[in-house]
Amino acid sequence: MNGLRITSLVQSERFARQVKAINYTAPRIIAFLLAALALQQMSAPVAQAGEPALPKLKTETQGAFERYLKLTEARNEGELRRGTHLLWVDGLPEEQRAEAYAALKRGEVRMQKLEILDSGKSIPCPGGMIHHWTGVVFIPGAKLEDVLGVLEDYDRHSVYYAPDVEQSKLESRDGDHFRVFLRFRRHKVITVVLNTEHEVQYFHDAPRKAHSRSSAVRIAEVVNAGKSDEREKTPGNDDGFMWRMETWWRMEERDGGVYVQSEVASLTRDIPTGLGWMIKPFVTDIPKESLTFTLQATRKAAEELRTRR
């Protein structure tokens, strides 16, 4: 009888543990299924309309970025007109500036997050996020023509900047004006492929100074990239991983090498409620990481070009 009671108690305890495990696991399973459903809804077209799901680039979002861009352009033009302190590190206090230059000579990339204010206030961007970074790198032993030789060789950007740039092509050139095609492949939790077209203008400011201005005139998200059913989503009516991208380069040959600075302002979707775990790492981390990689890759390519000179 006692043996039956003990057996019954053991079975009851096992059942209780199973019930507890089920109660503990069920919310996780439900959360996983909800996340999977959300992902499917994000990537799949809306059946009725035949267009991608939200978000959609709104007029007020574009307007906010245009305002931000206008102020950024004015700041850049003022700095270039003065012709001094062309690198962001030049604006640091003396001790920090010396430390930054020492780090650049050691081969480091120095980055800074920027924000342009309008009358001292942040510019709200409803439905979107503005990302603004600048970075500088030093290429010892290089000449200005080495750096320009890399940046202007757009047919080889898929080599210089792989794997971030998957395809590249010079579409046209008129003197210092270029129109180029670049396909970006970027991964951060998720993988996003973008077909982009850029208008680029180079300016030779002095024998050892140059700058350029690049504007992405078309950005299209690619679905099923590399497959037989590959297609582009309608620009601005996609998942919003990159709606706009504007770039400024500055190059200065001195100190036995070339300082190269790149500044990028981009516009992406905002972070949707419930999907921050997936969207946030891409839209917040990729701008800084991509710019850092671009500067490092530029230095490597210019160094290789210098050795062949």
N, C-alpha and C positions, 0 to 999 in steps of 0.2 A: 504493500500500500504506500509506504514511504517512497519506494522506488518510483511508483507511478506519479506521486506528487512531485518528486524531484524532476522527473522527465517532463511533466506538464509545465513546471516552472521554467525549465530551460527553454522549452518550446515557446513559452510566452515571452521570455526575454528576447529570444531570437526574432520573434515577430515584431516586438516593440522596436528593436534596433532597425529592422527592415523598414518599418513605418517611418521611423525617424530619418533614415537615409533617403527614403522617397520624398519626405517633406523637405529635406535639405536640398536635394537635387532638382526637384521640380521647378523652382524659380529659375535656376540656372538654365535648364532646358528651355523654358519659356522665353527667357531673355535671349538665348541663342537663336531660337526660331524667329523672334521678333526682329533681331538684327539682320538675320538672313533675308527676311521678307523686305526689310527696309532697303537692303543692298540691291535686291532684285528690282524693287520699285524705282530706285535711283538710276539703274543702268538700262532698264527696259523702256521702250517707247510706250507712250500712252496709246492704247489700242484704238481708242475712238478718234483721236486727233491725228495719230500717226507722227507725233512730234515727241522729243524727249521730255521727261518729267521736269518739274521745277528743280532748281531755280532758273529764273530768266533774268537776263541783264536788263535792268529798269532804267528809265530815263533819268531818274534822280540819282541813281548810282553812277551813271556815266557823267552826269553833271558835276558830282562831287569830285570825281577823279580829274576831270578837266580843270576844275578850279585848283586842285592840288598841283596838277601838272604846270599850270600857268605860273604859279608862285615858284615852283622848283626851277622852271626855265629862267625866270627873272633872277633868281639867286645865282644860277650857273653863269648867266651872261655877265652879271656884275663881277663875279670872281675872275672870269676869263678876261674881261676888259681891263681890270686892274693889273693882271699878269703876275701877281705875286701870291704866295701862299696857295699854290695850285693843288696841293695835297691836303686831305682833311687833317692829317696829323700836324700840319703846320699851324693849325689853330689851337693846339694844346698848350697848356702852360709849359714853361721852359723845361722843367725837370721831366715831365711826362713826354714832352716832344723828344727829348734826348733818348729817353727809354724806348720810345716807339721806333726811332731811326735805328737804334742798336738792334732791336728785334728784327727789323726789316733786313739789316745786314746779315743777321743770322739765318735768314731764309724763311722767316715767319710771314704769314699774311695778317695784316692788321685790319680788323673789321669794325664798323660802327653802324648802329641802327640810327636812322634819321627820322625826323618828323617835321614837316613844314607846317608852321602855324599861320593862321589868318587873323591878323590883328591880335596876336597873342593867344589865340584859342585854337584848339584842335578842330579839324574839319570833319564833321560827321559824314559818314558814308553809308546811308541806309541800304541794307541788302547786300553790302559788299565789305571787303577789307582791303586797305591800302598797305602794301609792304614796301619799305624803302630802306635799302642798305647801300653802303659804300665800302669799298675795300681797296687796299693798296699792297703792291708787292714790289720788291727790288730784284732786278735781273743783273747780276754782276757781269762785267765784261761785254755786255750787249750794246749795240748801237740802236738808234731810233729806227733805222731801216729794218733791223731784225724784227722788231715788234710789229711795225707796219706790214712787214712781209708775211707775218703770221695772220694778223687780223684781216688783211685784205685778200688772203688766199681762201676764199669762201668754198671753193670746190673741195678743199682738204679739211674743212672744219669737222667733218665726220671722222677724220683721223685724229686731228689735234684734240678734239673735245669729246671723243668717245669715252663712255657709252651715253653721256647726256645728249649728245648730238648724234642721231642715228643716220640721218641723210642730210646732205648739204649740196647746194648748187648755186652758182652765180647765174642769175637770170639776165642781167644786163649791167653795163657799166658805161658811164659817160664822165670821163675825167675822174674826179674824186667822189662822184655819186654812184652808189651801188644799189641794185635791187637783188635780194637774195632769198633763197628758200632754205629753211632749216626745219628738220623734223626732230623734235625733242622727245626723248623717252625718259621719264622720271618715275622713280619708285620710292615710296615711303608708306609702308603698310599696304597701299594699293599702287598699281602701275597706271600711269597716265601717258598717252601718246598724243602729241600735238603737231599738226602741220602749221607752220608759220611762214609769213612773208614779211620782209623788213626793207625799209628804205633807210639807207645809211649815207651820211655825208661826212667826209674827212676834211679837216682844216689844218694847214701848216702854218702855225703861229710864228715860228722862228726856226733857225737852222736846227735847233735841238729840242723843239717843243711842237707838239701836235695834239689835237683833240678830235673827237668824232661824236656824232649824234645819231642814234639809231632808234627808229620807231617801228614797232610791229603793226603793220597796216592790216594784217589778217591773221587770226588765230582760230584754228578749227580743231576740235577734239576728234580723235580718230577712234572708231569702234572696230574691234576685231582686227587690230593692226597686223599686217603680214599674212592674213588669211584670204581665202578666195572671196569672202563676203565682206572685206574691208570697206568701210564707208566713213564719211565725215558727218558729224552732227552740225546742225546749223549754228554758225558763230553767234554767241550771245544767247542761244537757246539750248544750252547744253548743261553739263554738270558744274560748270563755273570754276574749274580748277585754274584757269588762266584766261581772263577776259582782255586785259591790256598789259603791255610791257614796254617801257621806255628806258633807254640806256644811254649813258654818257661815259665816254672814255677820255682820259687825259694821260699823256706820255711826256716825260721830261728826261733827257739824257744829261746826267751829271754824276759826280762822285764815282766815276769809273764804271758806270752802268746806266740802266734806265729804270726810272720809277714808273710804274703803270698803275693807274687808278681806274676803277670801274664803279659806276653808280647805277643802280637799277631801281625803278619804281614800278610796281606791278599792282594789278587789281584782280582779286579773286572773289568768289562767293563768300558770304559770311558762314559761320559754323552753325549748322542746323541742330536744333534740340534733339538729343537722343543719339546723334551720330557723331558727336565730337570725338569719340575714341578713334574713329576712322578718318574723318575729314581734317581734324585739327593738326595732327602731325604733318600732313601734306602741305596744307596752306600756310602754316606758320614756320615750319622748319626748312622746307625746300628753298625758299628765296635766299636765305643766308647760306645754306649748304651749296647750292648751285653756284652762287657768286664766288664763294671760296674756291670751289673746284675749278671754275673758269679761270681765275687768276693763277692758280697753281699750274693748270694746263698751258696757259699762255707762256708762263715762265719756262716751262719744260720745252715747249716747241721753239721758243726764241733761242734758248740755249743750244738746241740741236741745230737750228739754222745757223747760229754763229759759228759752230764748229766746222760747218761745211763751207763757210765763207772764205 
